[in-house]
Amino acid sequence: MLDRLARLILPRPKKILLAVLVIVLCVGGAAAGLNDRLTMGGYENSGTEAAKTQETLEKEFKQGRPNLSIVVTADRGVDDPDAAKAGLHLTQELQADKDLAGVTSYWSLGKVASLRSEKGDQALVNGTILGDFDQVNDRVKDLKKKYTGDFDGLKIKLGGTALMNLENTETAAKDASTAEGMVFPLVLIVLVIIFGSLVAAALPLAVALATLLLVFGLVFALTFVADVNNLLSNITTLLGLGLAIDYSLLFITRYREELGRGADVQTAVRTTMRTVGRTITFSAVTLAVAFLSLLAIPFGMVQTIGVGGTITTLIAAAATLFIVPSLLVWAGPRIDKLRLIRRKPRPEAAEGQGYWHRLALLVMRRPVPLVVGVLALMAFLASPVVDLNMRLADEQMLPKSSQSAQVAKIIQKGFNNREAQAMTVVARDIGNPAQHERQIGSYAEKLSALPDVARVDALTGSYVQGKQVAPATDFSRHYGAADSTYLSVVPAVDGLGSKGEDIVKRIRTQDAPFPVTVGGQPATSVDTFDLLKDKLPLALGILALGTYLLLFLLTGSLLLPLIAMILSVLSLSATFGSLVYVFQDGHLKWLVGDFINTGSITWTVPILVTTITFGLSMDYAVFILSRVKEEYDRTGDNQLSVATGLEKVGKVVTYAAVILSLVFIVMISSGISYLKAMGLGIPLAILMDSTLVRGILLPAAMRLLGGATWWAPGPLRRFHDRYGISESAPEPAQAAAVTPASAGSRS
């Protein structure tokens, strides 16, 4: 197939480039409105108890999840008559807004203590902004302007999850723009250092630009069939840029190697397409398997990243295989024009003279002490991972300068409650709730007496520590519907922490006068992690099995794929340990930038870092093992094939790792903590994998295994001989020099 592609490209490079340009402009041009179609959704599964409870609230009670919090500050105290009058006026004004629901405050609920700060100078107003994601975003912008500042002598500051989502979207878009502005010049500098020529350095960037435009167009199409989280835009941008450059670098390096052996341009392109082209294709499929494993995790955000990552990977490979050979044939010797770095021409080093060859031989002479030393270092880096604590994203993932994070901090420090994290306990099909007021009141008293519960609001009033503290008001009627009722349970602790999860579990096991379901942020947290425990083994199984089978097709060995995967897990463990040390324990802020330390890591970070870095580590394993296998097929010598294979491709893998690390490390500049974490974790894993793992552990393991490295039982060996993939595949018999006439006559 790749030889036929070469025969298609070689006679007509300009036509191929023109066709690619037209496709790129048409597809990429359609993505002009991509950012406006991205959301913050997809973090919940619609089949969980918490999600179904929220659906009931919205349908039967017209009550959305609380997403609006306003901190009201009164210099003379919130119980001052003038302050109380102004506070009630503010509440009534918000209640009259048709886009808001469930608006309550310290004053409207009869001065409930949990809505008053411990110092008495602040009080809370809470509610829900109605509408879909875009409508809430638009509305919260107006509310922020109107309800931030002075109001009838009070100082007010608006926050809540609605503002958090808006600030997250705006910050992520700004960070992506900043990252792109930083990464292109950095990568161009590195490419100029590698190639010496500005024209040659620009070639991979041209492929990267085409890849990004194509990916953006396809992701834009994806937004019409699924909610696409804004995180996908960040990931596809950096992943597409990095992979396109890596694949182009691999192709150009092998092309130059073939030219150095005396081949003409067309022969060099055809040989490169037949050898490295296979590696690029195989590498892209391997990485696509890693992303497709995310489809087993039933959260929309994770699944769309799985689809988007797969699209990005395959597009990067396809763009490389069409654009790079076309440009090389069209440009010819002009590829080295505008040379900025002039190096003395020197003959290619004799085989066995290169740095990577010498390193491999050194490692294979002393495999045991070197393996022990590297494993000790990785164990040290991985040790904090035993304390890994994950949580859902909230306002604290944003920079300290964001208003929603500031409001969340005020509430956390000054109030004995977490209003925005209230749990909703819904009882359906109980008949007229007015006829069950005694049972509802008794149940509310029982729930309010649970440990770490600040208050329970119900149809019958408000309850604290097992006692009713406020009677039913006109507002209390919204806790009832035709034949259903619900209670709001406000935690006194962080609802997304372990104590908040304990409250959910106690409510679900508590005796109730009628069947109930529990929703709200803490319940969503419990259901999310329960679902992850159920589905992660399947996703990891798909990832492991798919990767193993593909590496077997590449190597023909039963043991080598297993070794490659184990080594990648080791580098991942060291990476997670480092993430815990920095982002959970709060160290090295001077290096990564300031962030709000919650004592935990956003739950999506380990999943995405695992998928991306495991896939990329297998990417580099394919680069190296394909060349080692080519040498082994040629010589039959295990040690020599390892040393020669590393010599041929080790430098390319290093360059590729440096470039890809630069691409992702710019995420550290983000103001969003989970993007910072990915900006540290992904480059760290890539660099460890391309140096310690591929430079030391892999050759050492292959030396210790000796001839068993390539072992497979007879039936599997015959299967691999027939269906396996290798860079050393023979040139097709009919593939002589390609001319326009001969190319047109071949099928």
Legacy VTK file of the C-alpha trace (Angstrom):
# vtk DataFile Version 3.0
C-alpha trace
ASCII
DATASET POLYDATA
POINTS 747 float
0.000 0.000 0.000
2.741 2.454 0.938
4.697 1.595 -2.194
1.606 2.363 -4.256
1.263 5.662 -2.383
4.881 6.484 -3.275
4.178 5.696 -6.934
1.164 8.013 -6.763
3.159 10.909 -5.279
6.504 10.768 -7.047
5.394 11.753 -10.593
3.022 14.502 -9.464
4.152 16.150 -6.187
2.741 19.586 -7.097
-0.711 18.156 -7.841
-0.704 16.216 -4.560
0.292 19.334 -2.619
-2.368 21.397 -4.350
-5.043 18.786 -3.605
-3.932 18.642 0.052
-3.986 22.450 0.261
-7.552 22.607 -1.084
-8.735 19.915 1.358
-6.982 21.592 4.292
-8.441 25.023 3.519
-11.965 23.662 3.011
-11.982 21.483 6.131
-10.034 23.939 8.288
-12.097 26.908 7.141
-15.247 25.205 8.408
-13.812 25.240 11.935
-13.829 29.029 12.342
-16.573 28.804 14.969
-15.101 25.869 16.918
-14.440 27.729 20.186
-18.051 28.919 20.361
-19.281 25.313 20.247
-17.053 23.949 23.020
-18.551 23.371 26.463
-17.527 22.463 29.997
-19.842 19.453 29.959
-19.294 15.723 29.805
-17.979 15.180 33.330
-21.037 13.187 34.456
-22.657 9.943 33.400
-26.402 10.256 32.831
-27.083 6.779 34.215
-25.880 7.393 37.774
-28.181 7.944 40.730
-26.935 11.520 41.113
-27.635 12.335 37.454
-31.119 10.797 37.551
-31.868 12.721 40.734
-30.841 15.963 39.052
-33.023 15.120 36.056
-36.000 14.649 38.387
-35.325 17.996 40.053
-35.264 19.781 36.719
-38.377 18.087 35.330
-40.659 17.965 38.366
-39.428 20.870 40.483
-37.973 23.145 37.778
-34.926 23.297 40.013
-31.448 23.222 38.520
-28.284 22.515 40.420
-27.196 25.506 42.562
-24.632 27.404 40.497
-24.833 30.935 41.885
-23.356 32.201 45.146
-23.125 35.828 46.209
-21.072 36.865 49.231
-22.585 39.947 50.900
-20.365 41.995 53.204
-21.793 44.533 55.666
-19.348 46.689 57.640
-21.755 46.957 60.587
-22.692 43.283 60.482
-25.330 41.415 58.494
-27.857 41.720 61.365
-27.781 45.493 61.303
-31.342 46.659 60.383
-30.187 48.608 57.327
-28.004 45.714 56.176
-30.839 43.227 56.708
-33.223 45.428 54.727
-30.724 45.772 51.865
-29.949 42.052 51.951
-33.626 41.142 51.701
-34.054 43.661 48.880
-31.152 42.016 47.012
-32.717 38.581 47.517
-36.131 39.708 46.279
-34.601 41.374 43.222
-32.844 38.133 42.307
-35.997 36.090 42.986
-37.848 38.278 40.506
-35.368 37.459 37.740
-37.048 34.977 35.365
-33.673 33.388 34.509
-33.042 32.449 38.148
-34.624 29.826 40.395
-34.354 28.711 43.998
-32.901 32.009 45.247
-32.488 32.035 49.032
-30.420 34.014 51.482
-29.566 34.420 55.134
-32.383 36.929 55.468
-35.079 35.166 53.427
-34.647 31.910 55.388
-35.079 33.585 58.761
-31.420 34.240 59.531
-30.219 30.633 59.394
-26.835 30.568 61.128
-25.066 28.494 58.457
-25.599 31.314 55.931
-23.899 33.833 58.208
-20.108 34.054 58.516
-18.521 33.228 61.837
-17.469 36.885 62.219
-20.973 38.078 61.426
-19.895 40.534 58.754
-20.837 38.419 55.737
-23.856 36.457 54.527
-24.740 34.333 51.511
-27.290 34.514 48.733
-27.628 31.303 46.676
-29.589 30.275 43.628
-29.587 28.662 40.196
-29.142 30.262 36.784
-31.442 28.423 34.390
-30.665 27.330 30.831
-28.157 25.290 28.871
-24.402 25.818 29.035
-24.302 28.717 26.573
-27.339 30.435 28.094
-25.888 30.187 31.608
-22.547 31.542 30.352
-24.229 34.537 28.725
-26.401 35.234 31.770
-23.635 34.972 34.335
-21.621 37.616 32.455
-24.459 40.094 32.960
-25.012 39.072 36.564
-21.304 39.428 37.355
-21.334 43.030 36.155
-24.544 43.866 38.004
-23.903 42.066 41.281
-20.239 42.747 41.907
-19.478 45.928 43.828
-21.829 48.101 45.905
-25.525 47.434 46.456
-27.561 49.617 48.849
-24.559 50.112 51.121
-23.483 46.451 50.944
-20.411 45.055 49.213
-21.284 42.080 47.058
-19.231 39.586 45.061
-20.699 36.993 42.718
-19.311 33.455 42.400
-20.483 29.870 42.007
-20.047 27.087 39.465
-21.709 29.078 36.664
-19.008 31.733 36.924
-16.410 28.988 37.381
-17.400 27.416 34.052
-17.253 30.775 32.297
-13.848 31.632 33.757
-12.563 28.140 32.988
-13.615 28.429 29.340
-12.130 31.912 28.980
-8.896 30.984 30.761
-8.455 27.782 28.744
-8.952 29.667 25.457
-6.474 32.343 26.525
-3.977 29.705 27.681
-4.297 27.802 24.387
-3.592 30.999 22.437
-0.582 31.778 24.644
0.709 28.217 24.333
0.477 28.293 20.550
2.311 31.625 20.473
5.095 30.175 22.636
5.438 26.726 21.141
5.829 27.538 17.436
8.941 29.745 17.886
10.461 27.274 20.376
9.925 24.311 18.072
11.223 26.242 15.051
14.448 27.030 16.916
14.941 23.356 17.818
14.221 22.247 14.246
16.728 24.771 12.868
19.323 23.390 15.292
18.519 19.851 14.098
18.443 20.518 10.347
20.530 23.680 10.059
18.285 24.944 7.262
15.256 27.211 7.714
13.487 25.558 4.765
14.004 22.045 6.153
12.917 23.241 9.618
9.758 24.791 8.197
8.678 21.539 6.517
7.553 19.754 9.744
5.766 22.944 10.842
3.902 23.020 7.531
2.747 19.450 8.159
1.773 20.408 11.714
-0.281 23.387 10.498
-2.111 21.228 7.956
-2.748 18.603 10.650
-4.199 21.162 13.053
-6.539 22.675 10.459
-7.827 19.247 9.440
-8.269 18.169 13.065
-10.096 21.387 13.999
-12.466 20.880 11.082
-13.264 17.299 12.102
-13.632 18.253 15.786
-16.003 21.034 14.698
-18.096 18.363 12.924
-17.963 16.280 16.110
-19.623 19.111 18.074
-22.837 18.532 16.093
-23.199 14.962 17.380
-21.758 15.279 20.905
-20.952 17.845 23.586
-17.241 18.540 23.146
-15.340 19.717 26.200
-13.002 22.672 25.770
-10.130 20.522 27.067
-10.199 18.613 23.760
-9.139 21.771 21.922
-6.023 22.112 24.103
-5.095 18.440 23.776
-5.632 18.116 20.016
-3.700 21.326 19.375
-0.608 20.189 21.240
-0.871 16.512 20.302
-1.378 17.264 16.606
1.513 19.698 16.581
3.854 17.295 18.376
2.984 14.158 16.403
3.121 15.858 13.013
6.597 17.174 13.815
7.766 13.826 15.249
6.571 11.845 12.240
8.027 14.392 9.811
11.337 14.324 11.669
11.466 10.525 11.493
10.676 10.564 7.759
13.188 13.286 6.855
15.963 11.670 8.918
15.577 8.321 7.176
15.305 10.076 3.791
18.613 11.847 4.425
20.145 8.559 5.518
19.161 6.999 2.195
20.577 9.974 0.282
23.804 9.561 2.230
24.037 6.002 0.927
24.023 7.306 -2.634
20.339 6.926 -3.534
18.684 9.509 -5.772
15.745 11.572 -4.483
13.010 9.304 -5.850
14.649 6.091 -4.663
15.286 7.628 -1.231
11.646 8.691 -0.925
10.384 5.252 -2.003
12.677 3.424 0.438
11.730 5.788 3.245
8.037 5.371 2.486
8.350 1.594 2.485
10.307 1.463 5.767
9.623 4.490 7.971
6.207 4.875 6.362
5.286 1.511 7.862
6.613 2.608 11.253
4.634 5.858 11.180
1.449 4.053 10.182
1.952 1.393 12.820
2.847 3.978 15.450
-0.318 5.975 14.695
-2.477 2.860 14.980
-0.824 1.996 18.321
-1.489 5.467 19.693
-5.046 5.372 18.318
-5.662 2.154 20.286
-4.618 4.009 23.445
-7.141 6.772 22.763
-9.897 4.358 21.728
-9.567 2.604 25.097
-11.045 5.805 26.593
-14.384 4.888 24.983
-14.775 2.260 27.721
-14.945 5.032 30.350
-18.576 6.238 30.232
-18.107 9.976 30.584
-18.760 12.228 27.599
-15.690 14.387 28.144
-13.364 11.368 28.298
-14.969 9.676 25.297
-14.827 12.770 23.074
-11.128 13.122 23.939
-10.747 9.470 22.946
-12.371 10.168 19.573
-10.546 13.483 19.116
-7.185 11.960 20.046
-7.727 9.120 17.569
-8.623 11.579 14.818
-5.565 13.701 15.606
-3.188 10.743 15.580
-4.395 9.328 12.274
-4.533 12.756 10.601
-0.958 13.518 11.720
0.270 10.253 10.175
-1.711 10.748 6.949
-0.568 14.368 6.581
3.050 13.288 7.025
2.830 10.496 4.446
1.245 12.748 1.816
2.888 16.118 2.422
6.480 15.282 3.397
7.387 13.068 0.402
5.647 15.497 -1.948
7.652 18.425 -0.590
10.900 16.449 -0.624
10.457 15.480 -4.292
9.294 18.952 -5.296
11.991 20.813 -3.355
14.846 18.409 -4.073
18.183 19.976 -3.063
16.372 23.253 -2.248
15.286 21.629 1.028
18.639 22.794 2.489
18.331 26.406 1.361
18.487 29.317 3.824
21.024 27.449 5.914
21.445 29.231 9.247
23.809 26.747 10.852
26.716 25.612 8.730
28.373 22.379 9.722
31.475 20.876 8.223
30.488 18.145 5.826
31.725 14.862 7.195
31.328 11.269 6.157
28.777 9.204 8.003
30.311 7.630 11.077
31.183 4.009 10.638
28.713 1.617 12.154
29.508 1.174 15.804
31.033 4.639 16.209
27.888 6.514 17.263
27.010 7.684 20.789
23.879 5.552 21.054
25.749 2.468 19.838
28.419 2.956 22.491
25.791 3.613 25.177
23.884 0.450 24.276
27.059 -1.653 24.452
27.969 -0.080 27.804
24.508 -0.865 29.173
24.635 -4.437 27.894
28.057 -4.984 29.499
26.744 -3.925 32.924
22.968 -4.512 32.742
22.267 -5.507 36.353
23.784 -2.536 38.261
22.388 -0.048 35.756
18.895 -1.567 35.930
19.018 -1.555 39.745
20.113 2.090 39.793
17.421 3.273 37.383
14.703 1.253 39.135
15.776 2.724 42.493
15.459 6.244 41.064
12.031 5.474 39.598
10.879 3.883 42.863
11.939 7.023 44.721
10.021 9.257 42.292
6.994 6.936 42.395
6.819 6.621 46.199
4.333 9.496 46.772
1.814 7.820 44.425
0.520 5.639 47.288
-1.142 8.782 48.682
-2.818 9.742 45.393
-6.161 11.416 46.123
-8.486 12.389 43.273
-11.459 14.769 43.304
-13.909 16.403 40.943
-13.023 19.769 39.466
-14.365 22.849 41.255
-13.530 26.548 41.592
-10.197 25.734 43.216
-8.756 24.483 39.925
-8.757 28.100 38.689
-6.043 30.684 39.409
-6.281 32.657 42.644
-7.069 35.773 40.627
-10.358 34.341 39.327
-13.446 35.724 41.051
-15.197 32.375 41.455
-12.111 30.943 43.193
-11.969 33.960 45.503
-15.631 33.583 46.458
-15.145 29.852 47.062
-12.199 30.629 49.344
-14.236 33.184 51.312
-17.007 30.641 51.863
-14.560 27.887 52.754
-12.781 29.992 55.373
-15.577 32.094 56.806
-18.711 29.926 56.746
-19.654 26.697 58.444
-21.303 25.306 55.317
-20.882 24.489 51.654
-24.122 25.763 50.140
-23.049 25.172 46.543
-22.307 21.550 47.428
-25.725 20.826 48.904
-27.037 17.284 48.435
-30.574 16.805 47.181
-32.625 13.923 48.554
-35.628 13.252 46.298
-38.681 11.163 47.089
-40.934 10.450 44.092
-44.460 9.078 43.758
-45.398 9.501 47.405
-48.722 11.211 46.724
-49.527 14.717 47.903
-46.449 15.710 49.965
-48.588 17.948 52.198
-50.107 14.762 53.614
-46.635 13.513 54.628
-45.388 16.595 56.446
-44.891 14.749 59.737
-42.772 12.072 58.047
-40.837 14.684 56.047
-40.111 16.728 59.169
-39.000 13.670 61.124
-36.731 12.562 58.273
-35.252 16.064 57.938
-34.485 16.112 61.678
-32.728 12.755 61.361
-30.624 13.881 58.400
-29.666 17.166 60.073
-28.289 15.182 63.023
-25.815 13.280 60.839
-22.123 14.128 61.369
-20.788 17.050 59.287
-24.256 18.217 58.137
-24.733 21.981 58.542
-28.446 22.266 57.706
-31.373 20.525 56.053
-34.062 22.508 54.213
-37.374 20.840 53.439
-41.042 21.464 52.714
-41.591 21.769 56.454
-38.799 24.269 57.225
-35.092 24.254 58.114
-33.321 21.897 60.532
-29.960 21.982 62.310
-28.457 19.295 64.565
-31.688 17.339 64.818
-33.927 20.330 65.594
-36.163 22.606 63.554
-34.675 26.105 63.509
-37.025 27.815 61.064
-40.663 27.149 60.128
-41.927 26.667 56.604
-42.104 29.836 54.527
-43.581 30.696 51.146
-40.242 29.679 49.632
-40.474 26.237 51.275
-43.276 25.319 48.862
-40.758 24.815 46.069
-39.558 21.665 47.907
-42.836 20.011 46.933
-44.427 18.942 43.639
-47.658 17.129 42.712
-46.633 13.792 44.194
-42.948 14.283 45.078
-40.746 16.197 47.502
-37.081 16.808 48.056
-34.773 17.897 50.853
-31.586 19.936 50.586
-28.750 18.704 52.806
-25.985 21.307 53.197
-22.615 19.903 54.335
-20.469 21.646 56.943
-17.346 20.201 55.312
-15.868 19.995 51.829
-18.520 18.042 49.974
-15.995 16.766 47.405
-13.635 15.439 50.071
-13.787 12.160 51.939
-16.069 13.550 54.671
-18.537 14.831 52.078
-18.601 11.403 50.444
-19.254 9.854 53.866
-22.367 12.023 54.215
-23.698 10.740 50.881
-23.121 7.129 51.898
-24.811 7.682 55.284
-27.860 9.257 53.645
-28.140 6.380 51.185
-28.011 3.811 53.976
-30.230 5.783 56.372
-33.768 4.493 56.984
-36.225 6.740 55.137
-40.044 6.929 55.321
-40.162 6.461 51.515
-37.740 5.464 48.736
-35.252 8.265 48.010
-32.402 9.025 45.638
-29.480 11.340 46.389
-27.964 13.934 44.040
-25.800 17.034 44.202
-22.045 17.499 43.765
-20.977 15.175 46.613
-23.255 12.413 45.288
-21.865 12.997 41.780
-18.365 12.562 43.235
-19.291 9.239 44.867
-20.999 7.940 41.722
-18.154 9.111 39.469
-15.461 7.261 41.380
-17.636 4.160 41.833
-18.157 4.096 38.063
-14.454 4.612 37.427
-13.631 1.644 39.659
-15.999 -0.475 37.588
-14.904 0.675 34.117
-11.192 1.477 34.434
-10.150 -2.210 34.406
-11.932 -2.655 31.059
-10.256 0.436 29.580
-6.840 -0.649 30.849
-7.468 -4.162 29.545
-8.291 -2.854 26.065
-5.209 -0.632 26.187
-2.914 -3.458 27.298
-4.303 -6.147 24.984
-4.454 -3.893 21.924
-0.925 -2.601 22.495
0.435 -6.094 23.121
-1.060 -7.505 19.922
0.236 -4.623 17.825
3.744 -4.889 19.275
3.685 -8.628 18.635
2.852 -7.954 14.981
5.835 -5.611 14.910
8.405 -7.770 16.728
7.192 -11.370 16.451
8.184 -11.819 20.107
5.980 -12.830 23.028
8.247 -11.257 25.657
9.371 -8.006 24.053
5.887 -6.369 23.942
5.404 -7.274 27.598
8.757 -5.752 28.539
7.999 -2.551 26.608
4.651 -2.186 28.393
6.087 -2.882 31.857
8.795 -0.273 31.310
6.170 2.283 30.293
4.186 1.532 33.462
7.340 2.170 35.500
7.827 5.620 33.966
4.130 6.355 34.488
4.386 5.422 38.171
7.331 7.769 38.615
5.360 10.486 36.824
2.311 10.072 39.073
4.515 10.162 42.155
5.957 13.479 40.954
2.465 14.857 40.290
1.356 13.950 43.804
4.454 15.596 45.268
3.914 18.824 43.325
0.169 19.285 42.836
-1.312 17.328 45.745
1.303 18.100 48.376
1.925 21.626 47.048
5.701 21.591 46.468
7.772 23.353 43.764
5.322 26.180 43.135
8.337 28.343 42.303
8.897 26.089 39.312
5.383 25.393 37.982
3.669 28.614 39.085
1.196 29.279 41.864
-2.045 27.321 42.193
-4.661 26.553 44.828
-3.580 23.448 46.708
-6.589 21.235 47.532
-4.637 18.217 48.752
-5.826 16.284 45.718
-5.580 16.041 41.925
-8.448 16.549 39.475
-9.631 13.061 38.492
-9.208 13.549 34.746
-5.454 14.207 35.041
-4.323 10.612 35.848
-6.622 9.194 33.157
-5.473 11.543 30.388
-1.800 11.482 31.394
-1.913 7.669 31.398
-3.529 7.486 27.979
-1.383 10.115 26.284
1.975 9.158 27.787
1.443 5.391 27.534
0.479 5.848 23.900
3.461 8.114 23.214
5.853 5.761 25.011
4.605 2.947 22.788
5.101 5.372 19.905
8.794 5.634 20.744
8.969 1.895 21.402
7.705 1.351 17.863
10.318 3.789 16.487
13.126 1.886 18.223
11.901 -1.711 18.049
11.053 -1.489 14.363
14.651 -0.473 13.596
16.090 -3.043 16.020
13.938 -5.723 14.376
15.181 -4.630 10.963
18.770 -5.083 12.134
17.980 -8.399 13.824
16.377 -9.723 10.643
19.548 -8.678 8.791
22.173 -9.993 11.239
20.488 -12.450 13.617
22.660 -10.990 16.417
20.611 -9.783 19.403
23.216 -7.477 20.981
24.412 -6.043 17.702
20.855 -5.388 16.518
20.042 -3.500 19.727
23.195 -1.377 19.514
22.849 -0.683 15.794
19.123 -0.040 16.000
19.611 2.493 18.800
22.461 4.075 16.874
20.240 4.551 13.826
17.143 5.898 15.575
18.233 6.944 19.092
19.047 10.497 18.015
15.688 10.839 16.261
13.812 9.611 19.327
15.714 12.117 21.476
14.886 14.974 19.112
11.262 13.861 18.926
11.003 13.622 22.720
12.511 17.071 23.205
10.126 18.616 20.672
7.050 16.860 22.046
8.066 17.800 25.595
8.429 21.439 24.554
4.979 21.290 22.986
3.302 20.021 26.147
5.423 21.810 28.745
3.950 25.166 27.731
0.774 23.986 29.494
2.555 24.720 32.776
1.990 28.391 31.992
-1.783 27.819 32.251
-3.684 29.312 35.156
-5.797 26.131 35.459
-4.249 23.625 37.859
-5.204 20.461 35.944
-3.628 21.864 32.761
-0.507 22.709 34.767
-0.433 19.122 36.034
-0.655 17.755 32.500
2.014 20.238 31.406
4.386 18.704 33.964
3.279 15.062 33.831
3.312 14.457 30.076
6.779 15.953 29.348
8.248 14.278 32.438
6.965 10.862 31.332
8.135 11.445 27.732
11.653 12.440 28.777
12.014 9.572 31.245
10.757 7.118 28.657
13.054 8.360 25.894
16.159 8.400 28.112
16.078 6.082 31.121
13.650 3.551 29.664
14.647 3.373 25.985
18.321 4.208 26.585
19.032 1.961 29.591
16.226 -0.339 30.734
15.177 -1.631 27.307
18.650 -2.609 26.030
19.529 -4.022 29.470
16.377 -6.168 29.487
17.069 -7.396 25.951
20.646 -8.254 26.944
19.488 -10.218 30.002
16.938 -12.138 27.954
19.424 -12.883 25.207
18.002 -15.070 22.433
14.708 -15.449 24.345
13.995 -11.792 23.485
12.674 -12.846 20.082
11.078 -16.139 21.114
7.611 -17.194 20.019
6.118 -20.685 19.616
6.001 -22.136 16.122
2.368 -21.365 15.256
2.714 -17.746 16.378
6.025 -17.429 14.550
4.369 -18.586 11.336
1.470 -16.203 11.993
3.911 -13.312 12.365
5.854 -14.329 9.259
2.619 -14.064 7.302
0.902 -11.046 8.890
3.635 -9.217 10.818
4.895 -5.725 10.046
8.541 -4.781 9.678
10.684 -1.995 8.269
12.773 -4.666 6.584
10.002 -5.714 4.211
11.484 -6.414 0.780
11.061 -3.963 -2.049
8.348 -5.032 -4.486
9.821 -6.763 -7.528
8.272 -4.288 -9.944
9.459 -1.232 -8.020
12.222 0.015 -10.234
12.854 3.683 -10.824
9.585 5.541 -10.990
8.803 7.788 -13.897
5.550 9.510 -14.720
4.873 7.089 -17.513
5.674 3.954 -15.579
3.815 5.159 -12.503
0.704 5.729 -14.528
0.768 2.163 -15.886
0.902 0.480 -12.484
-2.071 -0.443 -10.372
LINES 1 748
747 0 1 2 3 4 5 6 7 8 9 10 11 12 13 14 15 16 17 18 19 20 21 22 23 24 25 26 27 28 29 30 31 32 33 34 35 36 37 38 39 40 41 42 43 44 45 46 47 48 49 50 51 52 53 54 55 56 57 58 59 60 61 62 63 64 65 66 67 68 69 70 71 72 73 74 75 76 77 78 79 80 81 82 83 84 85 86 87 88 89 90 91 92 93 94 95 96 97 98 99 100 101 102 103 104 105 106 107 108 109 110 111 112 113 114 115 116 117 118 119 120 121 122 123 124 125 126 127 128 129 130 131 132 133 134 135 136 137 138 139 140 141 142 143 144 145 146 147 148 149 150 151 152 153 154 155 156 157 158 159 160 161 162 163 164 165 166 167 168 169 170 171 172 173 174 175 176 177 178 179 180 181 182 183 184 185 186 187 188 189 190 191 192 193 194 195 196 197 198 199 200 201 202 203 204 205 206 207 208 209 210 211 212 213 214 215 216 217 218 219 220 221 222 223 224 225 226 227 228 229 230 231 232 233 234 235 236 237 238 239 240 241 242 243 244 245 246 247 248 249 250 251 252 253 254 255 256 257 258 259 260 261 262 263 264 265 266 267 268 269 270 271 272 273 274 275 276 277 278 279 280 281 282 283 284 285 286 287 288 289 290 291 292 293 294 295 296 297 298 299 300 301 302 303 304 305 306 307 308 309 310 311 312 313 314 315 316 317 318 319 320 321 322 323 324 325 326 327 328 329 330 331 332 333 334 335 336 337 338 339 340 341 342 343 344 345 346 347 348 349 350 351 352 353 354 355 356 357 358 359 360 361 362 363 364 365 366 367 368 369 370 371 372 373 374 375 376 377 378 379 380 381 382 383 384 385 386 387 388 389 390 391 392 393 394 395 396 397 398 399 400 401 402 403 404 405 406 407 408 409 410 411 412 413 414 415 416 417 418 419 420 421 422 423 424 425 426 427 428 429 430 431 432 433 434 435 436 437 438 439 440 441 442 443 444 445 446 447 448 449 450 451 452 453 454 455 456 457 458 459 460 461 462 463 464 465 466 467 468 469 470 471 472 473 474 475 476 477 478 479 480 481 482 483 484 485 486 487 488 489 490 491 492 493 494 495 496 497 498 499 500 501 502 503 504 505 506 507 508 509 510 511 512 513 514 515 516 517 518 519 520 521 522 523 524 525 526 527 528 529 530 531 532 533 534 535 536 537 538 539 540 541 542 543 544 545 546 547 548 549 550 551 552 553 554 555 556 557 558 559 560 561 562 563 564 565 566 567 568 569 570 571 572 573 574 575 576 577 578 579 580 581 582 583 584 585 586 587 588 589 590 591 592 593 594 595 596 597 598 599 600 601 602 603 604 605 606 607 608 609 610 611 612 613 614 615 616 617 618 619 620 621 622 623 624 625 626 627 628 629 630 631 632 633 634 635 636 637 638 639 640 641 642 643 644 645 646 647 648 649 650 651 652 653 654 655 656 657 658 659 660 661 662 663 664 665 666 667 668 669 670 671 672 673 674 675 676 677 678 679 680 681 682 683 684 685 686 687 688 689 690 691 692 693 694 695 696 697 698 699 700 701 702 703 704 705 706 707 708 709 710 711 712 713 714 715 716 717 718 719 720 721 722 723 724 725 726 727 728 729 730 731 732 733 734 735 736 737 738 739 740 741 742 743 744 745 746
